[in-house]
Amino acid sequence: MDAQNVLVVEDDAALSELVTEVLVDAGYRPLTITDHALIAETVDRWQPRAVLLDGELHATGESRSWRDAAAIRRAHPGLPVVLFTADMAAVTEARLGRSYRSRVAGFAGIVAKPFAVEDLLATMKAAVDVSPGTDVMAMIVHELRQPLAVIRGQVQLARRHVGQDPQSERLAMDHTIAQVDRMAALIDELLDHARLTADGFSLEVGVLDLAEAVAAAIATYDHDAISRISYAPPSGAAPVYGDPARIAQIIDNLLSNALKYSAAGSPVEVSLTTDGVEAQVRVVDRGVGVPEAERRLLFAPFYRSTRTRDVRGTGLGLHLSKRLAERHGGQLWLDATSEAGSEFVFALPIAHGDPAPRARSS
């Protein structure tokens, strides 16, 4: 596939050069300008796939990025614009999306300066692959329509069997309930993403035993006579600070992915180790792996690997899990991958001393 044009609007020459190098290495074709007055002309001429827009400040202290983004959206409604700024107030305002100018600007993503390469590439990848208001909405509608269609069909089937074939009636209702659960899970993911993006997320934090949390999560998948999941726990407890429901959500996502993207019957190995500083949960699968070029993009919102796009999913699970791990003071990363499988690591600091506060807003 040909390299995609990305317009970089940045008046700091050194920073512009650094961003250009990063984007070139990632396979993009960056077009750089320093004068905001040239944006319209450059967009018309080169038709970029996305714009990385510097938050340039006027002498009055007013940022013109809002006005420029709005102008781009009016002229090119499908062109994603990513805000690139060191103004933390602007970052917060854009993420909340509650002000009039933030809604008009409609930023497809925000990258704060100084930037992390992983964050820049993940945000640009999401912007390039998922146009705001079109592809994301189409994906959400598609994911919701599928279970709705199944629910309708199963209810009609159950209605035909009422009072005549109890077994078929019960089976149809079971399928209906499963699809309702699927829709509820999708809605929960979308709500979590919205709350995290808007910094409106809160955790109920206490001390919990991570070893027990992992064992409980594995137990929910122990349906077969021979379990596919093996677990190597530590010799003792692994106390960490965390919200039990959110810790369970992270572990469940890792287990679900390991099973979903692996061949039927293939093993999944889970281990938990502690070193006095942190506890690490490792999940090893025998799945399809992640292409090397996609490793840094795997945790971007709505991103689906080219090897797994034929499997149902929103591309939010890993993104949410990573954000939740970071909100707990921990980390989640892909440690190793090949066509023989992948190894994910979820790490949390060991809890020492008095319990953490029961509630923490993020």
C-alpha positions as CSV (number, residue, x, y, z in Angstrom):
1,M,0.0,0.0,0.0
2,D,1.3,3.5,-0.9
3,A,2.4,5.8,1.9
4,Q,-0.4,8.1,3.0
5,N,0.1,11.8,3.1
6,V,-0.1,13.4,6.6
7,L,0.0,17.2,6.9
8,V,2.1,18.4,9.9
9,V,1.5,22.0,10.9
10,E,4.3,22.9,13.4
11,D,6.3,26.1,13.7
12,D,9.1,24.6,15.9
13,A,11.7,23.4,13.3
14,A,13.4,20.9,15.6
15,L,10.1,19.4,16.7
16,S,8.8,19.3,13.2
17,E,11.9,17.4,12.1
18,L,11.5,14.9,14.9
19,V,7.8,14.3,14.1
20,T,8.6,13.9,10.4
21,E,11.3,11.2,11.2
22,V,8.8,9.3,13.4
23,L,6.1,9.4,10.8
24,V,8.4,8.4,7.9
25,D,9.6,5.4,10.0
26,A,6.0,4.4,10.5
27,G,5.3,4.4,6.7
28,Y,3.6,7.8,6.3
29,R,4.5,10.6,3.9
30,P,4.5,13.8,6.1
31,L,4.0,17.2,4.5
32,T,5.3,19.9,6.8
33,I,4.4,23.6,7.0
34,T,5.0,26.3,9.6
35,D,2.5,28.9,8.5
36,H,-1.1,28.2,9.5
37,A,-2.2,30.5,6.6
38,L,-1.0,27.8,4.2
39,I,-3.2,25.0,5.6
40,A,-6.1,25.4,3.2
41,E,-3.9,25.6,0.1
42,T,-1.8,22.6,1.2
43,V,-4.8,20.5,2.0
44,D,-6.4,21.2,-1.4
45,R,-3.2,20.5,-3.3
46,W,-2.0,17.4,-1.5
47,Q,-5.2,15.8,-0.1
48,P,-3.6,14.5,3.1
49,R,-5.3,11.6,5.0
50,A,-5.0,13.5,8.3
51,V,-3.7,16.7,9.8
52,L,-1.5,17.0,12.9
53,L,-2.2,20.6,14.0
54,D,0.1,22.6,16.2
55,G,-1.6,24.6,18.9
56,E,-0.1,27.9,17.8
57,L,-0.7,30.8,20.2
58,H,-1.3,34.4,19.2
59,A,0.4,37.3,21.0
60,T,-2.9,37.7,22.9
61,G,-2.5,34.1,24.3
62,E,-5.4,32.8,22.2
63,S,-4.8,29.5,20.4
64,R,-5.8,29.5,16.8
65,S,-5.9,25.7,16.6
66,W,-9.7,25.7,17.3
67,R,-10.4,28.1,14.4
68,D,-8.1,26.2,12.0
69,A,-9.6,22.9,12.9
70,A,-13.1,24.3,12.3
71,A,-12.1,25.7,9.0
72,I,-10.7,22.3,7.9
73,R,-13.9,20.5,8.9
74,R,-16.1,23.0,7.0
75,A,-14.0,22.5,3.8
76,H,-13.2,18.8,4.2
77,P,-15.7,17.2,6.7
78,G,-14.1,13.8,6.4
79,L,-10.5,14.9,7.1
80,P,-9.4,14.0,10.6
81,V,-7.5,16.7,12.6
82,V,-5.3,15.8,15.6
83,L,-4.5,18.5,18.1
84,F,-0.8,18.7,18.9
85,T,-0.2,21.0,21.8
86,A,1.6,21.8,25.1
87,D,-1.4,23.7,26.4
88,M,-2.8,21.3,29.1
89,A,-5.9,23.4,29.4
90,A,-6.6,23.0,25.7
91,V,-6.0,19.2,26.0
92,T,-8.5,19.0,28.8
93,E,-11.1,21.1,27.0
94,A,-10.7,19.1,23.7
95,R,-11.0,15.8,25.5
96,L,-14.1,16.8,27.4
97,G,-15.7,18.1,24.2
98,R,-18.2,20.2,26.1
99,S,-17.3,23.7,24.9
100,Y,-18.8,25.1,21.7
101,R,-15.4,25.5,20.0
102,S,-14.3,22.0,20.9
103,R,-17.4,20.6,19.3
104,V,-17.0,22.7,16.2
105,A,-13.3,21.7,15.9
106,G,-14.2,18.0,16.3
107,F,-10.6,16.8,16.9
108,A,-10.1,13.2,16.0
109,G,-7.4,12.9,18.6
110,I,-5.1,14.8,21.0
111,V,-1.4,14.4,21.4
112,A,0.2,16.4,24.3
113,K,3.7,17.9,24.1
114,P,6.2,16.6,25.0
115,F,4.9,13.5,23.2
116,A,5.5,9.8,23.5
117,V,6.2,8.2,20.2
118,E,3.8,5.3,20.9
119,D,1.0,7.8,21.7
120,L,1.7,9.9,18.6
121,L,1.6,6.9,16.3
122,A,-1.4,5.3,17.9
123,T,-3.4,8.5,17.7
124,M,-2.4,9.1,14.1
125,K,-3.2,5.5,13.1
126,A,-6.6,5.7,14.7
127,A,-7.2,9.1,12.9
128,V,-6.1,7.7,9.6
129,D,-7.9,4.4,9.8
130,V,-11.1,5.7,11.5
131,S,-12.6,8.9,10.2
132,P,-14.5,10.8,12.9
133,G,-18.3,10.5,12.7
134,T,-18.2,7.9,9.8
135,D,-16.1,4.8,10.2
136,V,-16.4,4.6,14.0
137,M,-20.2,5.1,13.9
138,A,-20.5,2.6,11.1
139,M,-18.6,0.1,13.1
140,I,-20.7,0.7,16.2
141,V,-24.0,0.4,14.2
142,H,-22.8,-2.8,12.6
143,E,-21.8,-4.3,15.9
144,L,-25.2,-3.5,17.4
145,R,-27.2,-4.5,14.4
146,Q,-25.8,-8.0,14.3
147,P,-27.0,-9.1,17.8
148,L,-30.3,-7.3,17.2
149,A,-31.0,-9.3,14.1
150,V,-30.2,-12.5,15.9
151,I,-32.4,-11.5,18.8
152,R,-35.3,-10.8,16.5
153,G,-34.9,-14.1,14.7
154,Q,-34.6,-16.1,17.9
155,V,-37.6,-14.5,19.5
156,Q,-39.7,-15.3,16.4
157,L,-38.4,-18.9,16.6
158,A,-39.3,-19.2,20.3
159,R,-42.8,-17.7,19.6
160,R,-43.5,-20.5,17.0
161,H,-42.5,-23.2,19.5
162,V,-44.4,-21.8,22.5
163,G,-46.4,-24.7,24.1
164,Q,-45.3,-27.1,21.3
165,D,-41.6,-27.8,21.6
166,P,-40.2,-26.7,25.0
167,Q,-36.6,-27.7,24.2
168,S,-36.5,-25.6,21.0
169,E,-38.2,-22.8,22.8
170,R,-35.6,-22.8,25.6
171,L,-32.7,-23.0,23.1
172,A,-34.0,-20.0,21.2
173,M,-34.4,-18.0,24.5
174,D,-30.8,-19.0,25.5
175,H,-29.5,-17.6,22.2
176,T,-31.5,-14.4,22.7
177,I,-30.1,-13.9,26.2
178,A,-26.5,-14.5,24.9
179,Q,-27.0,-11.8,22.2
180,V,-28.4,-9.4,24.8
181,D,-25.3,-10.0,26.9
182,R,-23.2,-9.3,23.9
183,M,-24.9,-5.9,23.3
184,A,-24.6,-5.0,26.9
185,A,-20.9,-5.7,26.9
186,L,-20.4,-3.6,23.8
187,I,-22.3,-0.7,25.3
188,D,-20.3,-0.9,28.5
189,E,-17.1,-0.7,26.4
190,L,-18.2,2.3,24.6
191,L,-19.3,4.0,27.9
192,D,-15.9,3.2,29.5
193,H,-14.1,4.6,26.5
194,A,-16.2,7.8,26.7
195,R,-15.5,8.2,30.4
196,L,-11.8,7.6,30.1
197,T,-11.5,10.1,27.2
198,A,-13.4,12.7,29.2
199,D,-11.4,12.1,32.4
200,G,-14.7,11.3,34.1
201,F,-13.7,7.9,35.4
202,S,-13.5,6.8,39.1
203,L,-12.1,3.8,40.8
204,E,-13.1,2.1,44.1
205,V,-9.6,1.2,45.3
206,G,-8.7,-1.2,48.1
207,V,-6.1,-3.9,48.8
208,L,-6.8,-7.2,47.0
209,D,-5.0,-10.4,46.3
210,L,-4.1,-10.5,42.6
211,A,-3.5,-14.2,42.8
212,E,-7.1,-14.8,43.9
213,A,-8.3,-12.3,41.2
214,V,-6.5,-14.2,38.5
215,A,-7.8,-17.6,39.7
216,A,-11.4,-16.3,39.8
217,A,-11.2,-14.9,36.3
218,I,-9.8,-18.2,35.0
219,A,-12.6,-20.1,36.7
220,T,-15.2,-18.3,34.6
221,Y,-13.7,-20.0,31.5
222,D,-13.4,-23.5,33.0
223,H,-16.3,-25.0,31.1
224,D,-14.7,-28.0,29.4
225,A,-13.7,-31.3,31.0
226,I,-10.0,-30.4,30.4
227,S,-9.3,-26.7,30.9
228,R,-7.4,-24.9,28.1
229,I,-6.0,-22.5,30.7
230,S,-3.1,-23.5,33.0
231,Y,-2.2,-21.2,35.9
232,A,1.1,-21.0,37.8
233,P,0.4,-18.8,40.9
234,P,3.0,-17.5,43.3
235,S,3.8,-19.4,46.5
236,G,1.9,-16.7,48.6
237,A,-0.5,-13.8,48.2
238,A,0.1,-10.9,45.8
239,P,-1.4,-7.9,47.5
240,V,-2.0,-4.9,45.2
241,Y,-4.1,-1.7,45.3
242,G,-7.0,-1.9,42.9
243,D,-10.6,-1.7,42.0
244,P,-11.7,-5.4,42.0
245,A,-14.2,-5.0,39.2
246,R,-11.7,-3.2,36.9
247,I,-8.8,-5.6,37.7
248,A,-11.1,-8.4,36.8
249,Q,-12.1,-6.6,33.6
250,I,-8.4,-6.4,32.5
251,I,-7.7,-10.0,33.3
252,D,-10.9,-11.1,31.6
253,N,-10.0,-9.2,28.4
254,L,-6.6,-10.8,28.2
255,L,-8.0,-14.3,28.7
256,S,-10.9,-13.7,26.3
257,N,-8.5,-12.5,23.6
258,A,-6.1,-15.4,24.2
259,L,-8.9,-17.9,23.7
260,K,-10.7,-16.1,20.9
261,Y,-7.7,-15.6,18.7
262,S,-6.2,-19.0,19.2
263,A,-7.1,-22.3,17.5
264,A,-9.8,-24.3,19.2
265,G,-8.3,-26.5,21.9
266,S,-4.9,-24.8,22.0
267,P,-3.5,-24.0,25.4
268,V,-3.3,-20.7,27.2
269,E,-0.6,-20.3,29.9
270,V,-1.1,-17.9,32.7
271,S,1.5,-17.1,35.4
272,L,1.8,-14.6,38.3
273,T,5.1,-13.6,39.8
274,T,6.1,-11.1,42.4
275,D,9.5,-9.5,43.2
276,G,8.5,-7.4,46.2
277,V,8.1,-4.3,44.0
278,E,5.4,-5.4,41.5
279,A,3.3,-8.3,40.5
280,Q,3.3,-9.4,36.9
281,V,0.5,-11.5,35.2
282,R,1.7,-13.1,32.0
283,V,-0.8,-14.5,29.5
284,V,0.7,-16.7,26.7
285,D,-1.4,-17.9,23.8
286,R,-0.9,-19.9,20.7
287,G,-2.8,-17.5,18.5
288,V,-2.0,-15.7,15.2
289,G,0.4,-13.2,16.7
290,V,0.7,-9.5,15.8
291,P,2.6,-8.3,12.7
292,E,5.8,-6.4,13.7
293,A,4.6,-3.2,12.0
294,E,1.4,-3.2,14.1
295,R,2.8,-3.7,17.5
296,R,3.0,0.0,18.5
297,L,-0.6,0.4,17.2
298,L,-2.2,-2.5,19.1
299,F,-3.5,-0.4,22.0
300,A,-5.0,2.4,20.0
301,P,-8.8,2.8,20.3
302,F,-10.8,0.9,17.7
303,Y,-7.7,-0.6,16.2
304,R,-8.0,-4.1,14.8
305,S,-5.0,-6.1,13.7
306,T,-5.0,-7.2,10.1
307,R,-4.9,-10.8,11.3
308,T,-8.0,-10.6,13.5
309,R,-10.4,-8.3,11.6
310,D,-12.5,-11.2,10.6
311,V,-13.3,-11.9,14.3
312,R,-16.0,-9.9,16.0
313,G,-14.8,-7.0,18.1
314,T,-14.7,-3.3,18.5
315,G,-10.9,-2.8,19.0
316,L,-11.5,-1.2,22.4
317,G,-10.7,-4.1,24.7
318,L,-6.9,-3.7,24.8
319,H,-7.1,0.0,24.7
320,L,-9.4,0.1,27.7
321,S,-7.3,-2.5,29.6
322,K,-4.1,-0.5,29.1
323,R,-5.7,2.7,30.2
324,L,-7.2,1.0,33.3
325,A,-3.9,-0.5,34.2
326,E,-2.2,2.9,34.0
327,R,-5.0,4.4,36.2
328,H,-4.0,1.8,38.8
329,G,-0.3,2.9,38.6
330,G,0.5,-0.2,36.5
331,Q,1.2,-1.2,33.0
332,L,0.0,-3.5,30.2
333,W,2.2,-4.4,27.2
334,L,2.8,-6.9,24.5
335,D,6.0,-8.6,25.6
336,A,6.6,-11.0,22.7
337,T,4.7,-12.1,19.6
338,S,5.2,-14.3,16.5
339,E,3.0,-16.4,14.2
340,A,3.2,-19.0,17.0
341,G,1.4,-16.8,19.5
342,S,1.7,-13.8,21.8
343,E,2.7,-13.0,25.4
344,F,1.0,-10.1,27.2
345,V,2.1,-8.7,30.6
346,F,-0.1,-6.9,33.1
347,A,1.9,-5.4,36.0
348,L,0.8,-3.7,39.2
349,P,2.8,-2.3,42.2
350,I,2.8,-4.4,45.3
351,A,0.7,-2.9,48.1
352,H,2.7,-1.9,51.2
353,G,1.6,-0.3,54.4
354,D,-1.9,1.2,54.9
355,P,-4.6,0.6,52.3
356,A,-4.9,3.2,49.5
357,P,-7.9,5.5,49.7
358,R,-11.2,3.8,48.9
359,A,-12.1,6.1,46.1
360,R,-10.0,7.7,43.5
361,S,-11.2,9.8,40.7
362,S,-9.4,9.9,37.4
